[in-house]
């Protein structure tokens, strides 16, 4: 298990096997359960054109996708995460991708893909 101390508390992730590329991680950030798919190289499919191509935030482990608080799978499903969950996304992107999320750019891209 990977464990690093970050602002706002510890983040713990368990690496999961993946048959279709990338590496899956599941873990906890600020009391929420998260599931993240990370690739070695950045991609146009990643958050902020980065390494994370999928990310889902749940209240607790075992919740179904319909209960997701935020979901990204090569694009934001529905709407961008609310202001409450953006700090969690920010922490995850910083942890795995070493970059900050440009939410203005993500909003523009989401709008362009939704039109």
C-alpha positions in Angstrom: 0.0 0.0 0.0 1.3 3.5 -0.9 0.8 6.0 1.9 2.0 9.6 1.7 1.2 12.4 4.1 -0.3 15.4 2.3 -2.0 18.6 3.3 -5.4 17.8 4.8 -4.4 14.3 6.0 -3.0 11.0 4.7 -3.9 9.5 1.4 -3.7 5.7 1.2 -3.9 3.8 -2.1 -3.8 0.1 -3.0 -2.5 -0.8 -6.4 -4.9 -3.1 -8.3 -4.1 -5.3 -11.4 -5.2 -4.0 -14.8 -5.6 -6.1 -17.9 -6.3 -3.2 -20.3 -3.4 -0.8 -19.7 -2.7 1.8 -17.0 -2.7 1.0 -13.3 -5.8 1.1 -11.1 -5.6 2.4 -7.5 -8.2 2.4 -4.9 -8.0 4.2 -1.6 -9.1 7.0 0.6 -8.7 10.7 0.5 -10.2 13.0 3.2 -12.6 10.3 4.3 -13.9 9.5 0.7 -13.3 6.3 -1.2 -11.6 6.9 -4.6 -10.9 4.7 -7.6 -8.2 6.0 -10.0 -6.7 4.8 -13.3 -3.2 6.1 -14.0 -1.1 5.8 -17.1 2.7 6.3 -17.3 2.5 9.1 -20.0 0.1 12.1 -20.2 -2.7 11.8 -22.7 -5.4 14.0 -24.2 -7.8 11.7 -22.4 -6.4 12.5 -18.9 -7.6 15.1 -16.4 -5.8 18.3 -17.6 -4.3 16.2 -20.4 -2.4 14.3 -17.8 -1.9 10.7 -16.6 -5.3 10.1 -14.9 -7.8 8.8 -17.4 -10.4 7.7 -14.8 -11.3 8.8 -11.4 -14.4 8.2 -9.3 -15.2 9.6 -5.8 -17.7 7.8 -3.5 -18.9 8.4 0.0 -17.8 4.9 0.9 -16.3 1.7 -0.6 -19.0 -0.5 -2.1 -21.2 2.3 -3.4 -22.3 1.9 -7.0 -21.4 4.1 -9.9 -24.9 5.7 -9.7 -23.9 7.0 -6.2 -20.6 8.6 -7.4 -20.0 12.1 -6.1 -17.7 12.8 -9.1 -16.8 10.6 -12.1 -14.2 11.1 -14.8 -13.7 8.5 -17.6 -11.8 10.2 -20.4 -14.1 13.2 -19.6 -16.4 14.4 -16.8 -19.6 12.5 -16.7 -22.6 14.8 -16.3 -21.0 17.9 -14.8 -17.7 19.0 -13.4 -17.2 18.1 -9.7 -18.8 20.5 -7.3 -16.6 22.9 -5.3 -16.8 20.5 -2.4 -15.1 17.7 -4.3 -12.6 19.6 -6.4 -10.0 19.7 -3.5 -10.1 15.9 -3.5 -9.6 15.8 -7.2 -6.8 18.4 -6.9 -5.0 16.2 -4.2 -5.3 13.1 -6.4 -4.0 14.8 -9.5 -1.1 16.3 -7.6 -0.3 12.9 -6.0 -0.3 10.8 -9.2 0.5 13.4 -11.8 2.5 16.1 -10.0 0.4 18.9 -11.4 -2.5 21.2 -10.5 -5.9 21.0 -12.1 -6.7 24.0 -14.3 -10.5 24.1 -13.6 -11.1 26.8 -16.1 -9.6 24.7 -18.9 -11.4 21.6 -17.7 -14.7 23.6 -17.9 -14.0 24.8 -21.4 -13.0 21.3 -22.5 -16.1 19.8 -20.9 -18.4 22.3 -22.6 -16.7 21.6 -26.0 -17.2 17.9 -25.6 -20.8 18.3 -24.4 -21.9 20.4 -27.4 
